[in-house]
Amino acid sequence: MTFHKAIAAVLMTAALAGCQSQTEGQQRATTGALIGGAGGALVGQAIGGNTKSTVIGAASGALLGAVVGSATTPQQPRGEQMCRYQDRDGRIYTARCDDRYYNGNY
């Protein structure tokens, strides 16, 4: 059982580390999928009591969690375009698009 916990911890860490360069909508969808998958697996195991039920619960929970996470992301006002920039230190940030973006001076 300890081995399974270690694998789960590594997978969760890798999934959360991938959130660093994602947009807010992608982060919310990923988080929703992780939480929904875990919750769905627990419910599937509680209802069915076998591996098949657990897998079905995890898959459906992850799908539902991703949809809800994506749908609850605040939308940008119309006409306001957001662009991704990289500063001199290599950090990536999101800001409103301006002439720097369109002229290649970002």
C-alpha positions in Angstrom: 0.0 0.0 0.0 2.9 2.4 0.7 4.1 1.9 -2.9 0.7 3.0 -4.2 0.7 6.1 -2.0 4.2 7.0 -3.3 3.0 6.6 -6.9 -0.1 8.7 -6.2 2.1 11.4 -4.6 4.4 11.5 -7.6 1.6 11.7 -10.1 -0.2 14.5 -8.1 3.1 16.5 -7.9 3.7 16.1 -11.7 0.1 17.2 -12.4 0.4 20.2 -10.3 3.8 21.2 -11.6 2.3 21.2 -15.1 -0.1 24.0 -14.0 2.8 26.5 -13.8 2.6 27.5 -17.5 -1.1 27.0 -18.1 -3.8 29.6 -18.4 -6.3 30.0 -15.6 -9.0 28.0 -17.5 -6.6 25.2 -18.1 -5.5 25.2 -14.4 -9.1 25.1 -13.3 -10.0 22.3 -15.7 -6.9 20.3 -14.5 -7.7 20.8 -10.9 -11.3 19.9 -11.5 -10.3 16.7 -13.3 -8.0 15.7 -10.4 -10.6 16.4 -7.7 -13.4 14.9 -9.7 -11.4 11.8 -10.6 -10.5 11.2 -6.9 -14.1 11.7 -5.8 -15.5 9.6 -8.6 -13.1 6.7 -7.7 -14.2 6.8 -4.1 -17.9 6.9 -5.1 -17.4 4.1 -7.6 -15.6 1.9 -5.1 -18.3 2.6 -2.5 -21.2 1.8 -4.8 -19.8 -1.1 -6.9 -17.1 -2.5 -4.6 -14.9 -3.7 -7.5 -12.1 -2.4 -9.8 -14.4 -1.8 -12.8 -16.7 0.4 -10.8 -13.7 2.4 -9.4 -12.3 3.0 -12.9 -15.7 4.0 -14.3 -16.2 6.4 -11.3 -12.8 7.9 -11.7 -13.2 8.5 -15.4 -16.6 10.0 -15.2 -15.6 12.1 -12.2 -12.5 13.4 -14.0 -14.6 14.3 -17.0 -17.3 16.0 -15.0 -14.6 17.8 -12.9 -12.8 19.1 -16.0 -16.0 20.4 -17.5 -17.1 22.2 -14.3 -13.6 23.6 -13.8 -13.5 24.9 -17.3 -17.1 26.3 -17.2 -16.5 28.2 -14.0 -13.5 30.1 -15.3 -14.2 33.9 -15.4 -14.4 35.1 -18.9 -12.4 38.1 -20.3 -14.5 41.1 -21.4 -15.2 41.1 -25.1 -12.5 42.8 -27.2 -9.8 42.4 -24.5 -7.2 40.0 -25.8 -4.7 38.5 -23.4 -1.2 37.5 -24.5 1.6 35.6 -23.0 4.9 37.3 -22.6 8.3 36.2 -21.3 10.4 38.6 -19.3 14.2 38.8 -19.3 14.5 36.3 -16.4 12.5 33.7 -18.4 9.3 34.0 -16.3 6.1 33.8 -18.4 3.3 36.1 -17.6 -0.1 37.0 -19.1 -1.1 40.6 -19.9 -3.3 42.5 -22.2 -2.0 42.5 -25.8 -0.5 45.7 -27.0 1.9 47.0 -29.7 4.8 45.1 -28.2 3.1 41.9 -29.1 2.1 42.8 -32.6 5.5 44.4 -33.4 7.5 41.5 -32.1 9.1 43.5 -29.2 8.0 41.3 -26.4 
